[in-house]
Structure formats: C-alpha cells, structure tokens
Amino acid sequence: MAKFVYRMQNILKIKEKMESQEKIAFSIANGKLLEEEEKLKCLLTRKADYERQLKELGLGVLNIKEIQTCKRSIEAMKALIREQMLAVHTAQRNVELARKRLDEVMKERKTHENLKEKAFEAFKEEVAAEENKAIDGLVSFTYQNREQDLE
C-alpha cells in the first residue's frame, strides 16, 4: 500500500516551532506584566502606609520635621507610582503584541494543517480509485477467463 507523504511537512514543522517560540515569548511578556503590576501594588501599599502615618502624626504631638518627611515620602511615592504605571502600560502593550504575533503564527500553522488534511483526503481518494481500478481489472480478467473456459 502507498504511504502518504505531505510535501510541505518541513514548512508545517517550522510553523509549529514558531508557534512554540511565540507561546514562550507570550508567557514571558505576561510574566513581566504580572511582575510590573505587583511592583505597582507594593508602591500603592507603601503610599497608603505613608498617608496613614501622616494622619497619625497629625493627631498627637505635632513634630513638623516628621510630618514634612512623611509628605516628601508621599510625593516621592506618587512619582514612583506614575513611573510604575508607565511600566505597567508598556508591559500591557508588549503582551498585546505578543498575543497578536501568537495568533498570526497559530493561524498560519492551522492553515498548513488544513492543507495537510486536504492532501491526505485527496491521497485516500486516489488510493481508493486505484484499488477500484485494480478490482475492476481483476473482475474483468476473471470474467474473460470464465468465458474462455465455457467455450
């Protein structure tokens, strides 16, 4: 029996490798996003702690130096939070780009898999047609031999 050989199998393998590479790139970008979001969360927590500390300083005996230090710390945290929000935004864009690249590579791989399936179906039809032709030939040969034997 004939063996099916897909003539573009090497291209399909390359597309599968590209897809796995893009999956890795996507997971790295997603991990970076989670890391940046965690940093932002920590900064927001620190800022809230400084604000709570500032309120506590305002309740008791006023220590102007500590209040000013706490206010400067809050302002510094605001600046760090703005920078971190930009980093989170950049990481989000990188994740979206990685997702788009992954989608494209997945579509290309799926297209080649569909082409392979269609080629396999055509191969099966071709093999079936050859088998039918061989069976028809065998039946004709048998019928002719039987006719000759009867004469």
NUFIVEX-187412 format. One record per atom (N, C-alpha, C, CB): residue in one letter; atom name; x, y, z. Coordinates in pm, 1 decimal, decimal comma. Glycine has a CB too. Layout:
BEGIN
- res	atom	east	north	up
- A	CA	X	Y	Z
...
//
This chain:
BEGIN
- res	atom	east	north	up
- M	N	84,4	-118,4	0,0
- M	CA	0,0	0,0	0,0
- M	C	88,6	124,3	0,0
- M	CB	-95,9	0,0	122,3
- A	N	42,9	227,9	-67,1
- A	CA	119,2	351,8	-77,4
- A	C	119,5	425,2	55,7
- A	CB	61,8	441,8	-187,7
- K	N	227,4	497,4	78,0
- K	CA	242,3	573,0	202,1
- K	C	219,9	720,6	172,9
- K	CB	382,6	549,8	265,7
- F	N	145,1	787,7	261,0
- F	CA	117,6	929,8	243,8
- F	C	238,0	1011,5	287,7
- F	CB	-7,6	971,5	323,1
- V	N	282,7	1099,6	199,2
- V	CA	392,1	1190,9	230,6
- V	C	344,3	1331,7	195,3
- V	CB	524,7	1152,9	152,3
- Y	N	338,1	1415,4	296,7
- Y	CA	297,5	1554,7	275,5
- Y	C	420,2	1632,1	230,4
- Y	CB	235,2	1617,9	405,7
- R	N	412,6	1690,8	113,9
- R	CA	531,8	1753,6	55,5
- R	C	574,3	1881,8	125,9
- R	CB	507,1	1783,3	-89,3
- M	N	487,1	1941,0	204,2
- M	CA	523,0	2064,0	276,9
- M	C	533,0	2038,2	427,5
- M	CB	418,9	2175,1	249,3
- Q	N	568,3	1914,7	464,6
- Q	CA	578,8	1879,1	606,2
- Q	C	685,1	1963,1	677,3
- Q	CB	611,4	1730,2	620,9
- N	N	795,3	1992,1	607,4
- N	CA	900,3	2072,4	670,6
- N	C	851,3	2213,8	703,9
- N	CB	1022,9	2080,1	579,1
- I	N	765,7	2269,0	619,7
- I	CA	709,4	2401,7	647,3
- I	C	616,3	2393,6	768,2
- I	CB	632,8	2456,8	523,0
- L	N	537,4	2286,6	774,8
- L	CA	447,8	2268,1	889,2
- L	C	527,6	2256,2	1018,9
- L	CB	359,8	2143,0	869,2
- K	N	637,9	2184,5	1015,4
- K	CA	722,2	2171,8	1135,4
- K	C	779,1	2307,4	1176,9
- K	CB	837,2	2071,9	1110,4
- I	N	820,8	2386,8	1078,1
- I	CA	873,3	2520,8	1107,8
- I	C	764,2	2606,6	1171,8
- I	CB	926,9	2588,9	978,6
- K	N	642,5	2598,8	1118,7
- K	CA	531,0	2676,5	1175,0
- K	C	502,2	2632,4	1318,1
- K	CB	404,0	2661,0	1088,0
- E	N	510,8	2501,7	1345,4
- E	CA	488,8	2452,3	1481,4
- E	C	597,5	2503,1	1575,6
- E	CB	484,8	2298,4	1483,0
- K	N	722,8	2505,8	1529,0
- K	CA	831,9	2558,4	1611,5
- K	C	813,7	2707,2	1637,6
- K	CB	967,3	2533,1	1544,1
- M	N	772,5	2779,8	1534,3
- M	CA	749,2	2923,4	1550,8
- M	C	637,0	2947,3	1651,6
- M	CB	714,4	2989,2	1415,1
- E	N	534,7	2863,5	1645,4
- E	CA	424,3	2877,8	1740,4
- E	C	472,1	2853,3	1883,4
- E	CB	310,3	2780,8	1705,2
- S	N	552,9	2751,5	1903,0
- S	CA	601,9	2724,7	2038,5
- S	C	690,9	2838,6	2087,6
- S	CB	679,3	2591,5	2042,6
- Q	N	770,5	2897,6	1999,1
- Q	CA	853,9	3011,7	2037,1
- Q	C	767,7	3132,4	2074,4
- Q	CB	949,7	3048,4	1922,5
- E	N	662,0	3155,3	1998,4
- E	CA	573,2	3268,4	2028,0
- E	C	495,7	3244,7	2158,0
- E	CB	475,0	3291,6	1911,1
- K	N	462,8	3119,7	2186,5
- K	CA	397,3	3089,1	2314,3
- K	C	491,6	3121,5	2429,7
- K	CB	353,8	2939,8	2320,1
- I	N	617,4	3087,7	2413,1
- I	CA	716,5	3118,8	2517,1
- I	C	730,3	3270,5	2532,5
- I	CB	854,5	3055,1	2482,7
- A	N	738,7	3341,5	2420,0
- A	CA	750,7	3488,1	2424,4
- A	C	628,1	3550,1	2490,9
- A	CB	768,6	3545,6	2281,9
- F	N	510,7	3496,0	2460,8
- F	CA	387,7	3546,3	2522,8
- F	C	389,3	3522,8	2673,0
- F	CB	264,3	3479,4	2460,4
- S	N	430,6	3404,5	2714,9
- S	CA	431,9	3376,1	2858,8
- S	C	534,4	3463,2	2931,1
- S	CB	462,1	3227,4	2883,7
- I	N	647,0	3491,1	2866,2
- I	CA	747,1	3580,3	2926,1
- I	C	690,0	3721,8	2940,3
- I	CB	876,8	3582,6	2840,1
- A	N	625,0	3770,4	2833,9
- A	CA	566,2	3904,4	2837,9
- A	C	456,6	3910,9	2944,4
- A	CB	509,0	3943,0	2699,3
- N	N	377,7	3805,8	2954,4
- N	CA	272,3	3802,5	3054,8
- N	C	332,0	3799,8	3195,9
- N	CB	181,2	3680,3	3032,7
- G	N	439,5	3724,8	3214,0
- G	CA	507,4	3721,6	3343,1
- G	C	563,5	3857,4	3380,8
- G	CB	618,4	3619,2	3341,2
- K	N	619,2	3926,6	3282,0
- K	CA	671,7	4061,1	3306,0
- K	C	559,0	4156,6	3346,3
- K	CB	744,1	4114,0	3180,2
- L	N	443,8	4144,3	3281,3
- L	CA	329,2	4227,3	3316,8
- L	C	286,6	4201,7	3461,3
- L	CB	211,8	4200,5	3221,2
- L	N	277,5	4075,6	3498,5
- L	CA	238,8	4043,5	3636,5
- L	C	340,1	4098,8	3736,5
- L	CB	225,3	3891,4	3654,2
- E	N	466,5	4091,3	3700,6
- E	CA	572,4	4145,1	3786,9
- E	C	558,0	4295,9	3803,7
- E	CB	710,9	4111,9	3729,2
- E	N	533,3	4366,0	3693,8
- E	CA	518,1	4511,8	3699,0
- E	C	392,6	4550,3	3777,9
- E	CB	511,5	4570,5	3556,0
- E	N	285,0	4474,7	3759,5
- E	CA	163,2	4503,3	3835,3
- E	C	185,9	4480,4	3984,9
- E	CB	46,7	4415,8	3785,0
- E	N	263,6	4379,3	4019,4
- E	CA	294,0	4352,7	4160,5
- E	C	377,3	4466,3	4220,0
- E	CB	369,0	4218,2	4175,5
- K	N	472,6	4517,6	4142,9
- K	CA	551,7	4632,4	4189,8
- K	C	461,8	4752,6	4215,4
- K	CB	660,9	4669,0	4087,0
- L	N	368,1	4776,5	4122,5
- L	CA	274,9	4888,4	4138,2
- L	C	189,8	4870,1	4263,8
- L	CB	184,5	4901,5	4013,8
- K	N	143,8	4750,1	4285,1
- K	CA	63,1	4721,6	4404,5
- K	C	143,3	4750,3	4532,2
- K	CB	15,0	4573,9	4403,5
- C	N	270,0	4710,7	4534,1
- C	CA	356,1	4736,5	4650,9
- C	C	374,3	4886,7	4673,0
- C	CB	494,0	4668,6	4632,5
- L	N	394,6	4960,3	4563,1
- L	CA	410,8	5105,4	4575,7
- L	C	284,0	5170,6	4629,2
- L	CB	448,2	5166,9	4440,6
- L	N	169,1	5127,1	4580,6
- L	CA	42,7	5182,6	4629,6
- L	C	22,7	5151,9	4777,6
- L	CB	-75,0	5127,4	4548,2
- T	N	63,0	5033,1	4818,1
- T	CA	53,0	4996,3	4959,6
- T	C	143,8	5084,5	5044,5
- T	CB	89,1	4847,9	4979,8
- R	N	267,1	5106,3	4996,8
- R	CA	361,1	5192,4	5071,5
- R	C	307,4	5334,7	5082,0
- R	CB	500,0	5193,3	5003,4
- K	N	249,9	5384,0	4972,2
- K	CA	193,2	5520,2	4974,2
- K	C	79,1	5528,2	5074,9
- K	CB	142,9	5561,2	4833,1
- A	N	-5,6	5426,1	5075,6
- A	CA	-116,7	5424,9	5172,6
- A	C	-62,9	5420,7	5314,9
- A	CB	-210,2	5303,9	5147,8
- D	N	45,1	5346,1	5337,0
- D	CA	106,8	5342,3	5470,1
- D	C	158,2	5480,7	5510,9
- D	CB	222,3	5240,2	5472,9
- Y	N	222,7	5550,2	5416,1
- Y	CA	272,7	5685,3	5446,6
- Y	C	156,8	5780,8	5476,4
- Y	CB	357,3	5739,8	5328,6
- E	N	49,3	5768,8	5400,1
- E	CA	-66,3	5855,9	5424,6
- E	C	-127,5	5827,5	5562,1
- E	CB	-172,8	5836,8	5314,0
- R	N	-136,4	5700,4	5598,9
- R	CA	-187,6	5663,2	5731,3
- R	C	-95,3	5718,7	5840,7
- R	CB	-200,0	5508,4	5743,9
- Q	N	36,0	5707,4	5815,0
- Q	CA	133,9	5757,9	5911,4
- Q	C	120,0	5909,5	5926,4
- Q	CB	277,9	5721,0	5867,6
- L	N	95,7	5979,7	5813,7
- L	CA	78,1	6124,9	5818,2
- L	C	-43,9	6162,5	5902,0
- L	CB	64,3	6181,6	5676,0
- K	N	-151,9	6089,2	5887,2
- K	CA	-272,0	6115,7	5967,9
- K	C	-242,9	6094,4	6115,9
- K	CB	-388,8	6025,1	5923,2
- E	N	-169,9	5989,2	6147,3
- E	CA	-135,9	5961,1	6287,1
- E	C	-46,5	6070,1	6344,9
- E	CB	-66,7	5824,8	6298,9
- L	N	45,0	6122,0	6261,6
- L	CA	133,0	6229,9	6308,1
- L	C	54,0	6357,4	6336,7
- L	CB	242,4	6258,4	6204,0
- G	N	-53,5	6376,5	6263,3
- G	CA	-135,6	6495,6	6283,4
- G	C	-222,9	6487,8	6407,2
- G	CB	-221,8	6518,5	6163,4
- L	N	-241,6	6369,1	6462,3
- L	CA	-329,7	6352,8	6579,1
- L	C	-259,9	6382,3	6711,3
- L	CB	-385,0	6212,1	6582,5
- G	N	-138,2	6338,7	6724,8
- G	CA	-70,0	6353,2	6853,3
- G	C	4,2	6484,8	6862,2
- G	CB	26,4	6238,2	6875,4
- V	N	116,0	6480,1	6932,8
- V	CA	202,7	6596,5	6944,0
- V	C	263,8	6618,9	6805,9
- V	CB	314,1	6576,8	7055,2
- L	N	252,9	6741,7	6757,8
- L	CA	299,6	6770,3	6622,8
- L	C	451,5	6777,9	6617,2
- L	CB	239,0	6900,3	6572,5
- N	N	507,3	6698,2	6528,3
- N	CA	651,1	6701,1	6501,2
- N	C	664,1	6741,0	6354,5
- N	CB	721,9	6560,3	6531,9
- I	N	693,0	6867,0	6332,7
- I	CA	694,5	6924,1	6198,6
- I	C	793,6	6850,4	6108,5
- I	CB	729,4	7073,0	6204,8
- K	N	908,1	6817,0	6161,9
- K	CA	1011,7	6750,7	6082,1
- K	C	961,7	6614,6	6030,2
- K	CB	1140,7	6732,1	6166,4
- E	N	897,9	6538,7	6114,1
- E	CA	846,9	6408,3	6073,2
- E	C	732,3	6422,9	5973,6
- E	CB	800,8	6328,5	6195,2
- I	N	647,1	6523,7	5995,3
- I	CA	536,1	6548,2	5903,3
- I	C	589,5	6585,5	5765,3
- I	CB	443,9	6659,8	5957,3
- Q	N	690,3	6672,4	5759,8
- Q	CA	749,6	6711,3	5631,9
- Q	C	815,2	6591,7	5563,9
- Q	CB	852,4	6823,5	5652,3
- T	N	884,2	6509,0	5641,1
- T	CA	948,4	6389,6	5585,6
- T	C	842,3	6295,9	5528,0
- T	CB	1032,5	6316,5	5694,0
- C	N	734,4	6279,8	5599,5
- C	CA	626,6	6191,9	5554,1
- C	C	562,5	6247,3	5426,3
- C	CB	519,9	6175,3	5664,9
- K	N	542,8	6379,8	5419,1
- K	CA	485,7	6441,8	5299,1
- K	C	579,0	6423,7	5179,0
- K	CB	459,0	6592,0	5323,7
- R	N	710,8	6441,1	5202,5
- R	CA	808,0	6420,0	5093,9
- R	C	805,3	6274,2	5047,7
- R	CB	951,1	6459,0	5140,2
- S	N	789,7	6184,9	5142,8
- S	CA	783,5	6042,8	5108,0
- S	C	659,9	6012,9	5023,5
- S	CB	782,8	5956,2	5235,1
- I	N	548,9	6075,0	5058,5
- I	CA	426,2	6056,1	4980,7
- I	C	444,5	6109,3	4838,8
- I	CB	306,9	6126,2	5049,2
- E	N	504,9	6227,7	4825,5
- E	CA	529,1	6285,8	4693,0
- E	C	623,5	6196,2	4611,3
- E	CB	588,7	6428,5	4706,6
- A	N	725,8	6145,8	4678,2
- A	CA	819,3	6056,1	4609,7
- A	C	746,6	5929,6	4563,7
- A	CB	938,1	6019,4	4702,6
- M	N	658,6	5878,1	4646,8
- M	CA	583,5	5758,9	4611,8
- M	C	491,4	5786,4	4492,8
- M	CB	502,2	5709,6	4732,3
- K	N	432,3	5907,4	4489,3
- K	CA	346,6	5944,5	4376,2
- K	C	426,2	5941,5	4245,9
- K	CB	285,1	6084,6	4398,0
- A	N	548,1	5994,6	4250,3
- A	CA	633,3	5994,4	4130,8
- A	C	668,6	5850,7	4090,7
- A	CB	762,5	6076,6	4155,9
- L	N	704,1	5768,8	4189,7
- L	CA	736,4	5629,0	4160,7
- L	C	615,7	5553,7	4104,4
- L	CB	787,0	5559,3	4287,2
- I	N	497,9	5585,5	4156,9
- I	CA	375,2	5520,6	4108,2
- I	C	347,8	5558,9	3963,7
- I	CB	254,8	5558,5	4196,5
- R	N	367,2	5687,9	3929,9
- R	CA	348,9	5730,9	3790,4
- R	C	443,6	5655,1	3697,6
- R	CB	372,0	5883,2	3777,0
- E	N	570,2	5645,1	3737,9
- E	CA	668,5	5572,0	3656,9
- E	C	629,0	5425,1	3643,5
- E	CB	809,4	5583,6	3719,2
- Q	N	582,3	5367,5	3753,5
- Q	CA	545,5	5226,0	3751,5
- Q	C	421,1	5203,5	3666,1
- Q	CB	521,6	5174,7	3894,3
- M	N	329,6	5300,3	3666,7
- M	CA	211,0	5288,4	3581,2
- M	C	251,1	5288,9	3433,8
- M	CB	111,6	5403,3	3610,0
- L	N	352,0	5369,0	3400,4
- L	CA	403,2	5367,7	3262,9
- L	C	465,7	5232,4	3230,1
- L	CB	506,8	5480,3	3242,5
- A	N	538,5	5175,3	3325,7
- A	CA	599,3	5044,1	3304,5
- A	C	491,9	4937,2	3286,3
- A	CB	691,3	5007,6	3422,2
- V	N	384,4	4946,8	3364,2
- V	CA	273,3	4851,0	3350,6
- V	C	208,4	4866,0	3213,5
- V	CB	167,5	4872,0	3463,0
- H	N	188,3	4991,0	3171,3
- H	CA	127,6	5016,3	3040,2
- H	C	215,3	4958,9	2928,0
- H	CB	106,1	5168,4	3019,0
- T	N	344,7	4979,5	2938,1
- T	CA	437,6	4924,5	2838,7
- T	C	430,9	4772,4	2837,8
- T	CB	581,8	4971,1	2867,1
- A	N	426,4	4712,6	2955,0
- A	CA	418,0	4566,3	2964,6
- A	C	286,7	4516,3	2904,2
- A	CB	429,8	4520,4	3112,1
- Q	N	177,8	4591,2	2923,3
- Q	CA	49,0	4552,9	2864,0
- Q	C	56,2	4557,0	2711,8
- Q	CB	-63,5	4645,6	2914,1
- R	N	120,2	4661,0	2657,8
- R	CA	135,8	4669,6	2512,0
- R	C	219,6	4553,6	2460,0
- R	CB	200,6	4803,6	2472,0
- N	N	325,8	4518,9	2533,9
- N	CA	409,9	4406,4	2492,3
- N	C	331,2	4275,1	2492,7
- N	CB	532,3	4394,5	2584,5
- V	N	244,6	4257,7	2592,2
- V	CA	161,7	4136,5	2596,9
- V	C	67,1	4133,2	2477,0
- V	CB	81,1	4130,0	2729,6
- E	N	7,2	4247,6	2444,3
- E	CA	-83,8	4252,4	2329,8
- E	C	-10,6	4221,9	2198,8
- E	CB	-151,1	4389,9	2321,5
- L	N	109,3	4277,6	2184,2
- L	CA	187,9	4248,9	2063,7
- L	C	223,0	4100,8	2055,9
- L	CB	316,2	4333,7	2061,4
- A	N	262,4	4044,7	2168,4
- A	CA	295,9	3901,3	2171,4
- A	C	172,4	3817,5	2139,8
- A	CB	353,8	3861,1	2309,6
- R	N	57,8	3858,2	2190,3
- R	CA	-66,7	3785,8	2162,3
- R	C	-100,4	3791,2	2013,9
- R	CB	-182,5	3843,9	2244,8
- K	N	-83,5	3906,9	1953,0
- K	CA	-112,8	3920,8	1810,1
- K	C	-18,1	3834,1	1727,0
- K	CB	-101,7	4068,5	1766,8
- R	N	110,2	3836,4	1762,5
- R	CA	206,7	3752,6	1689,8
- R	C	172,0	3605,4	1705,8
- R	CB	350,5	3778,8	1739,8
- L	N	134,8	3566,3	1826,5
- L	CA	97,0	3427,1	1852,6
- L	C	-26,4	3389,3	1772,1
- L	CB	71,2	3404,9	2002,6
- D	N	-125,3	3477,4	1767,4
- D	CA	-245,9	3449,8	1688,6
- D	C	-212,4	3430,0	1541,1
- D	CB	-347,1	3563,9	1704,2
- E	N	-126,1	3515,5	1488,5
- E	CA	-88,3	3504,1	1347,4
- E	C	-17,6	3371,2	1319,2
- E	CB	2,5	3621,4	1307,1
- V	N	75,6	3335,7	1405,4
- V	CA	150,5	3211,6	1385,7
- V	C	57,3	3091,1	1399,8
- V	CB	267,5	3201,8	1487,0
- M	N	-37,6	3099,4	1492,8
- M	CA	-133,2	2990,0	1509,3
- M	C	-221,3	2975,2	1385,2
- M	CB	-220,5	3013,4	1633,7
- K	N	-262,0	3087,4	1326,5
- K	CA	-342,2	3082,8	1203,9
- K	C	-263,2	3019,3	1090,8
- K	CB	-388,0	3223,9	1163,6
- E	N	-136,6	3057,4	1077,7
- E	CA	-52,3	3000,2	972,2
- E	C	-35,6	2849,6	990,7
- E	CB	85,3	3068,4	970,8
- R	N	-11,9	2806,9	1114,9
- R	CA	3,7	2663,6	1141,8
- R	C	-125,6	2589,5	1110,8
- R	CB	45,1	2639,6	1288,6
- K	N	-238,3	2647,3	1151,9
- K	CA	-367,7	2583,5	1128,0
- K	C	-395,6	2573,7	978,5
- K	CB	-480,4	2661,5	1198,1
- T	N	-357,7	2676,6	903,5
- T	CA	-375,0	2673,8	759,0
- T	C	-297,0	2557,4	698,3
- T	CB	-330,0	2807,1	696,8
- H	N	-172,6	2541,0	741,1
- H	CA	-91,2	2431,6	688,1
- H	C	-144,9	2295,4	732,4
- H	CB	54,5	2447,5	733,0
- E	N	-199,8	2287,4	852,9
- E	CA	-259,8	2161,4	895,8
- E	C	-382,3	2129,0	811,3
- E	CB	-297,8	2167,5	1044,4
- N	N	-462,4	2230,4	778,2
- N	CA	-578,2	2209,1	691,4
- N	C	-534,0	2164,1	552,7
- N	CB	-662,4	2337,3	681,3
- L	N	-426,9	2225,0	501,6
- L	CA	-374,7	2183,5	371,3
- L	C	-327,9	2037,6	375,3
- L	CB	-258,6	2275,5	328,2
- K	N	-266,2	1999,4	486,1
- K	CA	-220,2	1861,7	501,3
- K	C	-339,1	1766,0	504,4
- K	CB	-135,8	1846,5	629,3
- E	N	-444,2	1802,7	576,7
- E	CA	-563,8	1719,1	583,4
- E	C	-627,3	1703,9	445,2
- E	CB	-665,4	1778,7	682,3
- K	N	-635,5	1812,7	370,3
- K	CA	-692,8	1806,6	235,8
- K	C	-607,3	1719,1	144,8
- K	CB	-706,2	1947,8	176,3
- A	N	-475,9	1731,6	157,1
- A	CA	-386,7	1648,3	76,3
- A	C	-403,5	1501,5	113,9
- A	CB	-239,6	1691,9	94,6
- F	N	-423,2	1472,3	242,1
- F	CA	-442,7	1334,6	286,0
- F	C	-574,9	1279,1	232,8
- F	CB	-439,2	1326,3	439,4
- E	N	-679,4	1361,7	234,9
- E	CA	-808,0	1318,2	180,7
- E	C	-795,9	1288,7	31,0
- E	CB	-916,4	1425,4	205,7
- A	N	-726,5	1374,9	-41,7
- A	CA	-704,7	1352,1	-184,8
- A	C	-624,8	1223,9	-205,5
- A	CB	-631,5	1472,5	-249,3
- F	N	-526,2	1199,9	-120,4
- F	CA	-445,8	1077,8	-128,9
- F	C	-533,9	954,4	-106,9
- F	CB	-330,7	1081,1	-25,2
- K	N	-621,6	960,5	-6,4
- K	CA	-710,3	846,6	20,5
- K	C	-803,4	821,0	-97,8
- K	CB	-792,8	871,5	148,2
- E	N	-855,6	926,4	-158,8
- E	CA	-942,1	910,1	-276,0
- E	C	-864,8	849,6	-392,5
- E	CB	-1002,7	1045,1	-317,5
- E	N	-740,5	893,6	-408,0
- E	CA	-656,9	840,7	-515,3
- E	C	-628,8	692,0	-493,4
- E	CB	-524,7	919,4	-524,2
- V	N	-597,4	654,0	-370,9
- V	CA	-571,2	513,2	-339,0
- V	C	-697,6	430,8	-360,7
- V	CB	-521,1	497,9	-193,0
- A	N	-812,7	484,4	-319,9
- A	CA	-938,7	412,4	-338,7
- A	C	-968,8	394,8	-487,0
- A	CB	-1054,3	486,8	-269,5
- A	N	-941,6	498,0	-567,5
- A	CA	-965,1	488,6	-711,9
- A	C	-873,0	382,6	-773,3
- A	CB	-942,5	626,6	-780,2
- E	N	-747,9	378,5	-729,9
- E	CA	-654,6	277,3	-780,9
- E	C	-698,9	137,2	-741,2
- E	CB	-512,5	304,0	-728,9
- E	N	-747,6	122,9	-618,4
- E	CA	-796,5	-8,1	-573,4
- E	C	-919,0	-50,1	-653,6
- E	CB	-830,2	-4,9	-422,9
- N	N	-1008,8	43,7	-679,9
- N	CA	-1126,8	12,9	-761,3
- N	C	-1086,7	-27,6	-902,7
- N	CB	-1221,5	133,6	-766,2
- K	N	-986,6	42,4	-956,6
- K	CA	-939,4	10,1	-1090,0
- K	C	-879,5	-131,2	-1092,1
- K	CB	-835,4	114,2	-1137,1
- A	N	-802,7	-164,5	-989,2
- A	CA	-742,5	-297,9	-980,6
- A	C	-850,5	-404,1	-964,2
- A	CB	-642,7	-305,1	-863,4
- I	N	-950,4	-377,5	-884,7
- I	CA	-1060,3	-473,2	-865,3
- I	C	-1137,5	-491,0	-995,5
- I	CB	-1155,6	-425,9	-752,3
- D	N	-1163,2	-381,2	-1066,4
- D	CA	-1232,7	-390,1	-1194,9
- D	C	-1152,2	-473,4	-1294,4
- D	CB	-1258,4	-249,5	-1252,0
- G	N	-1021,7	-451,8	-1293,9
- G	CA	-935,7	-529,2	-1382,5
- G	C	-937,9	-677,1	-1348,4
- G	CB	-793,9	-477,2	-1376,0
- L	N	-935,5	-707,6	-1219,9
- L	CA	-939,0	-846,2	-1174,3
- L	C	-1072,3	-911,2	-1208,9
- L	CB	-914,0	-853,8	-1023,3
- V	N	-1182,0	-839,0	-1191,7
- V	CA	-1314,2	-891,3	-1225,1
- V	C	-1323,4	-915,2	-1375,6
- V	CB	-1425,6	-794,0	-1178,3
- S	N	-1273,9	-821,9	-1453,2
- S	CA	-1276,9	-837,5	-1598,4
- S	C	-1193,5	-957,1	-1640,4
- S	CB	-1226,3	-710,4	-1667,9
- F	N	-1076,3	-971,5	-1581,7
- F	CA	-989,2	-1084,4	-1614,5
- F	C	-1057,0	-1216,4	-1578,4
- F	CB	-854,3	-1071,7	-1541,0
- T	N	-1117,6	-1220,6	-1460,8
- T	CA	-1186,8	-1342,3	-1416,7
- T	C	-1304,5	-1372,7	-1508,6
- T	CB	-1235,4	-1327,7	-1270,6
- Y	N	-1380,1	-1272,2	-1547,1
- Y	CA	-1494,5	-1291,6	-1635,3
- Y	C	-1449,4	-1342,6	-1771,7
- Y	CB	-1573,0	-1161,0	-1650,6
- Q	N	-1340,0	-1284,5	-1825,9
- Q	CA	-1289,0	-1328,7	-1955,8
- Q	C	-1240,3	-1472,9	-1949,0
- Q	CB	-1175,5	-1236,9	-2002,9
- N	N	-1172,9	-1508,9	-1841,3
- N	CA	-1126,1	-1647,5	-1826,0
- N	C	-1244,5	-1743,3	-1817,3
- N	CB	-1037,1	-1661,6	-1700,2
- R	N	-1347,9	-1704,4	-1748,7
- R	CA	-1466,0	-1790,1	-1735,7
- R	C	-1534,0	-1806,7	-1870,8
- R	CB	-1565,0	-1731,7	-1632,6
- E	N	-1542,1	-1700,8	-1951,2
- E	CA	-1599,5	-1706,5	-2084,9
- E	C	-1517,3	-1799,5	-2172,9
- E	CB	-1607,0	-1566,1	-2147,0
- Q	N	-1385,7	-1788,3	-2161,0
- Q	CA	-1299,8	-1874,5	-2242,9
- Q	C	-1311,4	-2021,1	-2201,6
- Q	CB	-1154,1	-1829,1	-2232,7
- D	N	-1326,5	-2046,4	-2074,7
- D	CA	-1341,6	-2183,0	-2025,5
- D	C	-1473,9	-2244,2	-2071,3
- D	CB	-1332,7	-2185,5	-1873,0
- L	N	-1578,7	-2164,0	-2084,9
- L	CA	-1708,2	-2213,5	-2128,3
- L	C	-1709,9	-2244,7	-2275,3
- L	CB	-1815,3	-2114,2	-2096,6
- E	N	-1628,3	-2184,0	-2355,6
- E	CA	-1625,0	-2205,3	-2498,8
- E	C	-1552,8	-2326,1	-2533,8
- E	CB	-1565,6	-2092,5	-2567,9
//
